[in-house]
Each structure stands twice: as structure tokens, then as C-alpha cells.
Amino acid sequence: MTAKLRVAASLTLLLLIVLCLAWEIWLAPLRPGGSFLALKALPLALPFAGIARGRRYTYQWSSLLVLAYFAEGVTRAWSDTGLSGQLALAETGLSLAFFATAVSYARLTRTAT
């Protein structure tokens, strides 16, 4: 079960990174030609190695990090229209999926007290 959660968390995190980059560089950037808002993908790249290796501590803190992306997705889904609004919904869904898998993995791998 933990192996499946680790793969799911790694995949959703990777998809969220790709979505953030594609959104702000090619698909629906704030400015034509891309924007520096694409740098928002950088904090997501930091925990990727720890997530892929199954480090519990990385799962714990990255589950808090991803809540900022959930908040951005909800806010932009509410305010943006067209493709940008759809991408915001995708960001919301991916951040929720990562949060659920990260929290589940952290719970399953905790030590008994």
C-alpha cells in the first residue's frame, strides 16, 4: 500500500510541477511570451527527491506546502475565465490529490508510540 501511495504522490507532484510551468509559460501566461510566475513551480521541485524516495518527513512538510497551491487554484478558478480558469481547477485537483496521498503515506509510515 505504501508503495502505491509513494508512486501516486510522486506522479501528482510531477504533474503539478508540469502544470505550473506549462500554464505560466505556454498555455495561459499572465503576459504574452510567459511570465516570471512560472517560478512558482520551483518550491514544488524541492521535495520531489524526498517524495520519490519515501522520506516521511518530506511527506509531512510538503503536504503543508501544497496547500498554497490549492489556495491559488481555488482563487484563480473563481476569478479567471477560459483556459486559465480550467487550469486553475486542474491545479486545485492535483494539489488535493497530492495532499491526500502525502497525508495517507505519512500516517501509514508513522511509528507506534
ZADREN-620381 format. One record per residue: residue in one letter; y, z, x of N, C-alpha, C, O in turn. Coordinates in steps of 0.001 Angstrom, whole numbers. Layout:
<sites>
<rest->a; nyy->Y; nzz->Z; nxx->X; cayy->Y; cazz->Z; caxx->X; cyy->Y; czz->Z; cxx->X; oyy->Y; ozz->Z; oxx->X>
...
</sites>
This chain:
<sites>
<rest->m; nyy->-1201; nzz->0; nxx->815; cayy->0; cazz->0; caxx->0; cyy->1270; czz->0; cxx->861; oyy->2232; ozz->-706; oxx->559>
<rest->t; nyy->1262; nzz->796; nxx->1932; cayy->2455; cazz->845; caxx->2775; cyy->2688; czz->-481; cxx->3493; oyy->3834; ozz->-861; oxx->3731>
<rest->a; nyy->1622; nzz->-1180; nxx->3837; cayy->1786; cazz->-2483; caxx->4498; cyy->2455; czz->-3480; cxx->3557; oyy->3301; ozz->-4265; oxx->3985>
<rest->k; nyy->2084; nzz->-3452; nxx->2291; cayy->2704; cazz->-4352; caxx->1319; cyy->4173; czz->-4004; cxx->1108; oyy->5017; ozz->-4891; oxx->985>
<rest->l; nyy->4472; nzz->-2714; nxx->1067; cayy->5866; cazz->-2298; caxx->919; cyy->6693; czz->-2694; cxx->2143; oyy->7849; ozz->-3098; oxx->2011>
<rest->r; nyy->6102; nzz->-2579; nxx->3329; cayy->6806; cazz->-2966; caxx->4548; cyy->7116; czz->-4463; cxx->4550; oyy->8214; ozz->-4874; oxx->4924>
<rest->v; nyy->6153; nzz->-5268; nxx->4134; cayy->6377; cazz->-6713; caxx->4056; cyy->7432; czz->-7029; cxx->3000; oyy->8314; ozz->-7857; oxx->3231>
<rest->a; nyy->7346; nzz->-6375; nxx->1847; cayy->8321; cazz->-6613; caxx->776; cyy->9729; czz->-6211; cxx->1206; oyy->10692; ozz->-6932; oxx->945>
<rest->a; nyy->9845; nzz->-5065; nxx->1865; cayy->11160; cazz->-4616; caxx->2327; cyy->11714; czz->-5576; cxx->3380; oyy->12893; ozz->-5928; oxx->3336>
<rest->s; nyy->10881; nzz->-5998; nxx->4320; cayy->11324; cazz->-6941; caxx->5353; cyy->11767; czz->-8258; cxx->4732; oyy->12788; ozz->-8822; oxx->5125>
<rest->l; nyy->11010; nzz->-8740; nxx->3777; cayy->11336; cazz->-10018; caxx->3131; cyy->12624; czz->-9925; cxx->2323; oyy->13472; ozz->-10812; oxx->2416>
<rest->t; nyy->12784; nzz->-8869; nxx->1533; cayy->14009; cazz->-8753; caxx->742; cyy->15235; czz->-8555; cxx->1628; oyy->16310; ozz->-9070; oxx->1323>
<rest->l; nyy->15081; nzz->-7815; nxx->2720; cayy->16203; cazz->-7641; caxx->3648; cyy->16567; czz->-8972; cxx->4307; oyy->17747; ozz->-9303; oxx->4425>
<rest->l; nyy->15575; nzz->-9726; nxx->4731; cayy->15833; cazz->-11033; caxx->5332; cyy->16505; czz->-11980; cxx->4332; oyy->17443; ozz->-12696; oxx->4683>
<rest->l; nyy->16032; nzz->-11979; nxx->3110; cayy->16639; cazz->-12827; caxx->2079; cyy->18077; czz->-12410; cxx->1790; oyy->18933; ozz->-13259; oxx->1543>
<rest->l; nyy->18342; nzz->-11118; nxx->1819; cayy->19703; cazz->-10634; caxx->1593; cyy->20633; czz->-11052; cxx->2729; oyy->21788; ozz->-11402; oxx->2487>
<rest->i; nyy->20139; nzz->-11018; nxx->3958; cayy->20931; cazz->-11484; caxx->5105; cyy->21240; czz->-12973; cxx->4967; oyy->22382; ozz->-13395; oxx->5143>
<rest->v; nyy->20221; nzz->-13760; nxx->4652; cayy->20401; cazz->-15213; caxx->4497; cyy->21360; czz->-15505; cxx->3354; oyy->22220; ozz->-16377; oxx->3473>
<rest->l; nyy->21220; nzz->-14784; nxx->2246; cayy->22114; cazz->-14991; caxx->1107; cyy->23565; czz->-14699; cxx->1482; oyy->24459; ozz->-15479; oxx->1153>
<rest->c; nyy->23802; nzz->-13590; nxx->2162; cayy->25172; cazz->-13230; caxx->2553; cyy->25786; czz->-14293; cxx->3458; oyy->26945; ozz->-14672; oxx->3283>
<rest->l; nyy->25016; nzz->-14766; nxx->4411; cayy->25523; cazz->-15803; caxx->5320; cyy->25784; czz->-17118; cxx->4582; oyy->26855; ozz->-17711; oxx->4717>
<rest->a; nyy->24806; nzz->-17563; nxx->3810; cayy->24949; cazz->-18836; caxx->3104; cyy->26097; czz->-18786; cxx->2094; oyy->26848; ozz->-19751; oxx->1953>
<rest->w; nyy->26226; nzz->-17682; nxx->1409; cayy->27271; cazz->-17514; caxx->400; cyy->28650; czz->-17663; cxx->1020; oyy->29477; ozz->-18422; oxx->515>
<rest->e; nyy->28907; nzz->-16956; nxx->2098; cayy->30248; cazz->-16908; caxx->2667; cyy->30551; czz->-18031; cxx->3657; oyy->31704; ozz->-18210; oxx->4049>
<rest->i; nyy->29530; nzz->-18789; nxx->4065; cayy->29777; cazz->-19899; caxx->4995; cyy->29716; czz->-21253; cxx->4290; oyy->30580; ozz->-22103; oxx->4508>
<rest->w; nyy->28692; nzz->-21462; nxx->3436; cayy->28492; cazz->-22792; caxx->2848; cyy->28611; czz->-22855; cxx->1332; oyy->29304; ozz->-23725; oxx->804>
<rest->l; nyy->27956; nzz->-21960; nxx->633; cayy->27794; cazz->-22125; caxx->-812; cyy->29063; czz->-21884; cxx->-1626; oyy->29464; ozz->-22744; oxx->-2410>
<rest->a; nyy->29692; nzz->-20741; nxx->-1451; cayy->30896; cazz->-20421; caxx->-2224; cyy->31818; czz->-19504; cxx->-1421; oyy->32083; ozz->-18377; oxx->-1841>
<rest->p; nyy->32306; nzz->-19969; nxx->-279; cayy->33170; cazz->-19102; caxx->539; cyy->34517; czz->-18847; cxx->-146; oyy->34942; ozz->-19612; oxx->-1012>
<rest->l; nyy->35169; nzz->-17776; nxx->252; cayy->36487; cazz->-17469; caxx->-302; cyy->37513; czz->-18520; cxx->108; oyy->38426; ozz->-18838; oxx->-654>
<rest->r; nyy->37355; nzz->-19054; nxx->1314; cayy->38238; cazz->-20106; caxx->1815; cyy->37389; czz->-21331; cxx->2163; oyy->36260; ozz->-21178; oxx->2629>
<rest->p; nyy->37906; nzz->-22533; nxx->1948; cayy->37150; cazz->-23726; caxx->2341; cyy->36803; czz->-23697; cxx->3829; oyy->37644; ozz->-23362; oxx->4663>
<rest->g; nyy->35578; nzz->-24044; nxx->4149; cayy->35142; cazz->-24047; caxx->5534; cyy->34528; czz->-22738; cxx->5983; oyy->34130; ozz->-22610; oxx->7141>
<rest->g; nyy->34443; nzz->-21762; nxx->5090; cayy->33842; cazz->-20479; caxx->5433; cyy->34887; czz->-19404; cxx->5666; oyy->36073; ozz->-19688; oxx->5833>
<rest->s; nyy->34427; nzz->-18179; nxx->5673; cayy->35349; cazz->-17066; caxx->5892; cyy->34685; czz->-16013; cxx->6772; oyy->33469; ozz->-16004; oxx->6963>
<rest->f; nyy->35519; nzz->-15137; nxx->7294; cayy->35008; cazz->-14057; caxx->8127; cyy->34229; czz->-13030; cxx->7313; oyy->33614; ozz->-12124; oxx->7876>
<rest->l; nyy->34255; nzz->-13167; nxx->6009; cayy->33476; cazz->-12264; caxx->5163; cyy->31984; czz->-12442; cxx->5413; oyy->31189; ozz->-11600; oxx->4995>
<rest->a; nyy->31591; nzz->-13512; nxx->6080; cayy->30190; cazz->-13714; caxx->6455; cyy->29712; czz->-12622; cxx->7402; oyy->28509; ozz->-12396; oxx->7534>
<rest->l; nyy->30636; nzz->-11951; nxx->8055; cayy->30268; cazz->-10851; caxx->8950; cyy->29666; czz->-9666; cxx->8198; oyy->29131; ozz->-8743; oxx->8812>
<rest->k; nyy->29755; nzz->-9697; nxx->6877; cayy->29150; cazz->-8611; caxx->6103; cyy->27628; czz->-8592; cxx->6259; oyy->26987; ozz->-7595; oxx->5930>
<rest->a; nyy->27054; nzz->-9673; nxx->6752; cayy->25610; cazz->-9716; caxx->6984; cyy->25210; czz->-8950; cxx->8240; oyy->24046; ozz->-8582; oxx->8396>
<rest->l; nyy->26156; nzz->-8710; nxx->9127; cayy->25852; cazz->-8038; caxx->10389; cyy->25263; czz->-6633; cxx->10207; oyy->24256; ozz->-6329; oxx->10846>
<rest->p; nyy->25833; nzz->-5768; nxx->9374; cayy->25213; cazz->-4448; caxx->9194; cyy->23783; czz->-4514; cxx->8658; oyy->22976; ozz->-3624; oxx->8928>
<rest->l; nyy->23471; nzz->-5558; nxx->7908; cayy->22101; cazz->-5710; caxx->7393; cyy->21122; czz->-6085; cxx->8496; oyy->19934; ozz->-5777; oxx->8409>
<rest->a; nyy->21619; nzz->-6745; nxx->9528; cayy->20742; cazz->-7154; caxx->10627; cyy->20352; czz->-5977; cxx->11514; oyy->19312; ozz->-6013; oxx->12172>
<rest->l; nyy->21174; nzz->-4943; nxx->11534; cayy->20897; cazz->-3787; caxx->12399; cyy->19564; czz->-3097; cxx->12091; oyy->18825; ozz->-2790; oxx->13026>
<rest->p; nyy->19226; nzz->-2843; nxx->10835; cayy->17961; cazz->-2145; caxx->10579; cyy->16736; czz->-3055; cxx->10535; oyy->15624; ozz->-2561; oxx->10353>
<rest->f; nyy->16901; nzz->-4348; nxx->10694; cayy->15764; cazz->-5254; caxx->10464; cyy->14566; czz->-4954; cxx->11364; oyy->13432; ozz->-4930; oxx->10885>
<rest->a; nyy->14793; nzz->-4727; nxx->12642; cayy->13669; cazz->-4460; caxx->13552; cyy->12928; czz->-3189; cxx->13152; oyy->11698; ozz->-3164; oxx->13150>
<rest->g; nyy->13664; nzz->-2139; nxx->12813; cayy->13029; cazz->-889; caxx->12397; cyy->12280; czz->-1026; cxx->11084; oyy->11234; ozz->-406; oxx->10891>
<rest->i; nyy->12809; nzz->-1832; nxx->10188; cayy->12129; cazz->-2078; caxx->8909; cyy->10834; czz->-2830; cxx->9157; oyy->9792; ozz->-2472; oxx->8608>
<rest->a; nyy->10889; nzz->-3863; nxx->9973; cayy->9685; cazz->-4659; caxx->10254; cyy->8614; czz->-3835; cxx->10964; oyy->7421; ozz->-4080; oxx->10779>
<rest->r; nyy->9026; nzz->-2864; nxx->11771; cayy->8061; cazz->-2017; caxx->12489; cyy->7583; czz->-824; cxx->11672; oyy->6652; ozz->-128; oxx->12079>
<rest->g; nyy->8206; nzz->-584; nxx->10530; cayy->7771; cazz->507; caxx->9672; cyy->8296; czz->1876; cxx->10074; oyy->7631; ozz->2884; oxx->9831>
<rest->r; nyy->9453; nzz->1932; nxx->10672; cayy->10045; cazz->3221; caxx->11070; cyy->10662; czz->3906; cxx->9859; oyy->11613; ozz->3404; oxx->9259>
<rest->r; nyy->10117; nzz->5032; nxx->9520; cayy->10520; cazz->5751; caxx->8299; cyy->12001; czz->6072; cxx->8291; oyy->12664; ozz->5881; oxx->7272>
<rest->y; nyy->12533; nzz->6552; nxx->9394; cayy->13942; cazz->6921; caxx->9459; cyy->14846; czz->5718; cxx->9149; oyy->15868; ozz->5866; oxx->8479>
<rest->t; nyy->14472; nzz->4544; nxx->9629; cayy->15249; cazz->3335; caxx->9346; cyy->15221; czz->3015; cxx->7860; oyy->16226; ozz->2585; oxx->7294>
<rest->y; nyy->14076; nzz->3222; nxx->7230; cayy->13983; cazz->3017; caxx->5785; cyy->14913; czz->3968; cxx->5046; oyy->15537; ozz->3589; oxx->4055>
<rest->q; nyy->15004; nzz->5195; nxx->5526; cayy->15837; cazz->6182; caxx->4853; cyy->17321; czz->5810; cxx->4918; oyy->17993; ozz->5772; oxx->3887>
<rest->w; nyy->17835; nzz->5538; nxx->6115; cayy->19271; cazz->5270; caxx->6193; cyy->19640; czz->3889; cxx->5685; oyy->20746; ozz->3700; oxx->5179>
<rest->s; nyy->18744; nzz->2919; nxx->5806; cayy->19087; cazz->1583; caxx->5313; cyy->19073; czz->1527; cxx->3787; oyy->19732; ozz->675; oxx->3192>
<rest->s; nyy->18327; nzz->2431; nxx->3154; cayy->18354; cazz->2476; caxx->1686; cyy->19733; czz->2928; cxx->1203; oyy->20150; ozz->2561; oxx->105>
<rest->l; nyy->20436; nzz->3711; nxx->2003; cayy->21806; cazz->4093; caxx->1655; cyy->22786; czz->2969; cxx->1980; oyy->23742; ozz->2745; oxx->1238>
<rest->l; nyy->22555; nzz->2267; nxx->3075; cayy->23418; cazz->1156; caxx->3473; cyy->23443; czz->62; cxx->2412; oyy->24499; ozz->-493; oxx->2109>
<rest->v; nyy->22297; nzz->-239; nxx->1860; cayy->22194; cazz->-1363; caxx->932; cyy->22924; czz->-1093; cxx->-387; oyy->23193; ozz->-2025; oxx->-1144>
<rest->l; nyy->23240; nzz->149; nxx->-663; cayy->23976; cazz->458; caxx->-1891; cyy->25380; czz->-149; cxx->-1876; oyy->25931; ozz->-450; oxx->-2935>
<rest->a; nyy->25958; nzz->-329; nxx->-701; cayy->27260; cazz->-1001; caxx->-609; cyy->27147; czz->-2461; cxx->-1045; oyy->28068; ozz->-2998; oxx->-1662>
<rest->y; nyy->26037; nzz->-3096; nxx->-732; cayy->25822; cazz->-4492; caxx->-1126; cyy->25531; czz->-4584; cxx->-2624; oyy->25903; ozz->-5562; oxx->-3272>
<rest->f; nyy->24881; nzz->-3590; nxx->-3158; cayy->24689; cazz->-3520; caxx->-4610; cyy->26043; czz->-3424; cxx->-5304; oyy->26299; ozz->-4131; oxx->-6279>
<rest->a; nyy->26906; nzz->-2546; nxx->-4798; cayy->28225; cazz->-2374; caxx->-5401; cyy->29049; czz->-3661; cxx->-5312; oyy->29733; ozz->-4030; oxx->-6266>
<rest->e; nyy->28983; nzz->-4337; nxx->-4172; cayy->29710; cazz->-5598; caxx->-4044; cyy->29161; czz->-6640; cxx->-5015; oyy->29920; ozz->-7368; oxx->-5655>
<rest->g; nyy->27833; nzz->-6702; nxx->-5116; cayy->27230; cazz->-7677; caxx->-6021; cyy->27620; czz->-7445; cxx->-7468; oyy->27925; ozz->-8396; oxx->-8188>
<rest->v; nyy->27614; nzz->-6206; nxx->-7901; cayy->27992; cazz->-5888; caxx->-9281; cyy->29467; czz->-6213; cxx->-9510; oyy->29833; ozz->-6791; oxx->-10534>
<rest->t; nyy->30302; nzz->-5838; nxx->-8553; cayy->31740; cazz->-6091; caxx->-8693; cyy->32044; czz->-7576; cxx->-8748; oyy->32823; ozz->-8023; oxx->-9590>
<rest->r; nyy->31438; nzz->-8337; nxx->-7859; cayy->31715; cazz->-9779; caxx->-7831; cyy->31030; czz->-10523; cxx->-8967; oyy->31521; ozz->-11565; oxx->-9400>
<rest->a; nyy->29913; nzz->-10013; nxx->-9455; cayy->29287; cazz->-10625; caxx->-10634; cyy->30188; czz->-10449; cxx->-11854; oyy->30242; ozz->-11312; oxx->-12730>
<rest->w; nyy->30886; nzz->-9329; nxx->-11898; cayy->31795; cazz->-9045; caxx->-13002; cyy->33066; czz->-9897; cxx->-12906; oyy->33582; ozz->-10357; oxx->-13925>
<rest->s; nyy->33570; nzz->-10106; nxx->-11686; cayy->34872; cazz->-10750; caxx->-11529; cyy->34803; czz->-12244; cxx->-11199; oyy->35704; ozz->-12993; oxx->-11576>
<rest->d; nyy->33763; nzz->-12686; nxx->-10512; cayy->33670; cazz->-14090; caxx->-10103; cyy->33002; czz->-14922; cxx->-11195; oyy->32258; ozz->-14407; oxx->-12030>
<rest->t; nyy->33286; nzz->-16213; nxx->-11165; cayy->32661; cazz->-17139; caxx->-12108; cyy->31925; czz->-18219; cxx->-11332; oyy->32075; ozz->-18342; oxx->-10116>
<rest->g; nyy->31143; nzz->-18984; nxx->-12039; cayy->30447; cazz->-20115; caxx->-11428; cyy->29380; czz->-19690; cxx->-10434; oyy->28682; ozz->-18695; oxx->-10630>
<rest->l; nyy->29269; nzz->-20467; nxx->-9360; cayy->28237; cazz->-20228; caxx->-8358; cyy->28405; czz->-18869; cxx->-7682; oyy->27417; ozz->-18192; oxx->-7395>
<rest->s; nyy->29629; nzz->-18476; nxx->-7431; cayy->29872; cazz->-17192; caxx->-6787; cyy->29359; czz->-16029; cxx->-7646; oyy->28817; ozz->-15060; oxx->-7115>
<rest->g; nyy->29525; nzz->-16121; nxx->-8937; cayy->29004; cazz->-15097; caxx->-9840; cyy->27485; czz->-15055; cxx->-9834; oyy->26890; ozz->-13979; oxx->-9885>
<rest->q; nyy->26859; nzz->-16218; nxx->-9772; cayy->25397; cazz->-16277; caxx->-9714; cyy->24872; czz->-15714; cxx->-8399; oyy->23859; ozz->-15017; oxx->-8374>
<rest->l; nyy->25564; nzz->-16020; nxx->-7316; cayy->25164; cazz->-15473; caxx->-6017; cyy->25336; czz->-13958; cxx->-5990; oyy->24551; ozz->-13253; oxx->-5356>
<rest->a; nyy->26349; nzz->-13463; nxx->-6668; cayy->26557; cazz->-12019; caxx->-6761; cyy->25409; czz->-11365; cxx->-7520; oyy->24967; ozz->-10276; oxx->-7154>
<rest->l; nyy->24926; nzz->-12013; nxx->-8567; cayy->23759; cazz->-11488; caxx->-9295; cyy->22527; czz->-11479; cxx->-8402; oyy->21731; ozz->-10541; oxx->-8449>
<rest->a; nyy->22367; nzz->-12511; nxx->-7595; cayy->21240; cazz->-12563; caxx->-6659; cyy->21356; czz->-11443; cxx->-5631; oyy->20355; ozz->-10816; oxx->-5284>
<rest->e; nyy->22571; nzz->-11185; nxx->-5142; cayy->22778; cazz->-10094; caxx->-4199; cyy->22434; czz->-8751; cxx->-4843; oyy->21827; ozz->-7887; oxx->-4210>
<rest->t; nyy->22822; nzz->-8588; nxx->-6085; cayy->22508; cazz->-7354; caxx->-6806; cyy->21000; czz->-7176; cxx->-6927; oyy->20481; ozz->-6089; oxx->-6674>
<rest->g; nyy->20306; nzz->-8220; nxx->-7305; cayy->18857; cazz->-8144; caxx->-7454; cyy->18139; czz->-7876; cxx->-6140; oyy->17221; ozz->-7057; oxx->-6087>
<rest->l; nyy->18551; nzz->-8560; nxx->-5083; cayy->17915; cazz->-8358; caxx->-3781; cyy->18195; czz->-6965; cxx->-3233; oyy->17319; ozz->-6346; oxx->-2629>
<rest->s; nyy->19407; nzz->-6472; nxx->-3441; cayy->19712; cazz->-5128; caxx->-2947; cyy->18922; czz->-4073; cxx->-3721; oyy->18476; ozz->-3086; oxx->-3136>
<rest->l; nyy->18745; nzz->-4269; nxx->-5025; cayy->17918; cazz->-3347; caxx->-5808; cyy->16458; czz->-3402; cxx->-5368; oyy->15794; ozz->-2371; oxx->-5263>
<rest->a; nyy->15966; nzz->-4607; nxx->-5114; cayy->14574; cazz->-4751; caxx->-4673; cyy->14371; czz->-4089; cxx->-3309; oyy->13364; ozz->-3415; oxx->-3094>
<rest->f; nyy->15310; nzz->-4275; nxx->-2395; cayy->15190; cazz->-3624; caxx->-1095; cyy->15260; czz->-2117; cxx->-1243; oyy->14472; ozz->-1399; oxx->-629>
<rest->f; nyy->16187; nzz->-1627; nxx->-2045; cayy->16326; cazz->-186; caxx->-2245; cyy->15022; czz->405; cxx->-2785; oyy->14560; ozz->1437; oxx->-2299>
<rest->a; nyy->14435; nzz->-241; nxx->-3780; cayy->13200; cazz->270; caxx->-4379; cyy->12045; czz->285; cxx->-3378; oyy->11286; ozz->1252; oxx->-3320>
<rest->t; nyy->11912; nzz->-780; nxx->-2595; cayy->10817; cazz->-815; caxx->-1622; cyy->11055; czz->168; cxx->-484; oyy->10111; ozz->794; oxx->-1>
<rest->a; nyy->12301; nzz->310; nxx->-51; cayy->12606; cazz->1227; caxx->1054; cyy->12367; czz->2675; cxx->638; oyy->11779; ozz->3450; oxx->1393>
<rest->v; nyy->12812; nzz->3036; nxx->-540; cayy->12610; cazz->4409; caxx->-1015; cyy->11124; czz->4676; cxx->-1245; oyy->10634; ozz->5756; oxx->-917>
<rest->s; nyy->10413; nzz->3717; nxx->-1797; cayy->8978; cazz->3888; caxx->-2024; cyy->8226; czz->4058; cxx->-708; oyy->7343; ozz->4908; oxx->-597>
<rest->y; nyy->8578; nzz->3252; nxx->280; cayy->7936; cazz->3368; caxx->1591; cyy->8230; czz->4726; cxx->2216; oyy->7331; ozz->5376; oxx->2751>
<rest->a; nyy->9479; nzz->5151; nxx->2150; cayy->9847; cazz->6446; caxx->2737; cyy->9107; czz->7589; cxx->2041; oyy->8693; ozz->8543; oxx->2701>
<rest->r; nyy->8938; nzz->7509; nxx->746; cayy->8205; cazz->8555; caxx->19; cyy->6730; czz->8575; cxx->374; oyy->6142; ozz->9642; oxx->549>
<rest->l; nyy->6131; nzz->7393; nxx->482; cayy->4700; cazz->7333; caxx->784; cyy->4364; czz->7747; cxx->2200; oyy->3244; ozz->8179; oxx->2469>
<rest->t; nyy->5313; nzz->7621; nxx->3105; cayy->5022; cazz->7935; caxx->4505; cyy->5542; czz->9306; cxx->4929; oyy->5490; ozz->9643; oxx->6112>
<rest->r; nyy->6032; nzz->10086; nxx->4003; cayy->6531; cazz->11422; caxx->4377; cyy->5361; czz->12329; cxx->4725; oyy->4244; ozz->12154; oxx->4239>
<rest->t; nyy->5646; nzz->13295; nxx->5572; cayy->4613; cazz->14243; caxx->5985; cyy->4559; czz->15399; cxx->4993; oyy->5566; ozz->15757; oxx->4383>
<rest->a; nyy->3400; nzz->15962; nxx->4846; cayy->3229; cazz->17093; caxx->3934; cyy->3884; czz->18335; cxx->4532; oyy->3785; ozz->18583; oxx->5734>
<rest->t; nyy->4547; nzz->19103; nxx->3692; cayy->5207; cazz->20326; caxx->4188; cyy->4462; czz->21557; cxx->3773; oyy->4875; ozz->22668; oxx->4103>
</sites>
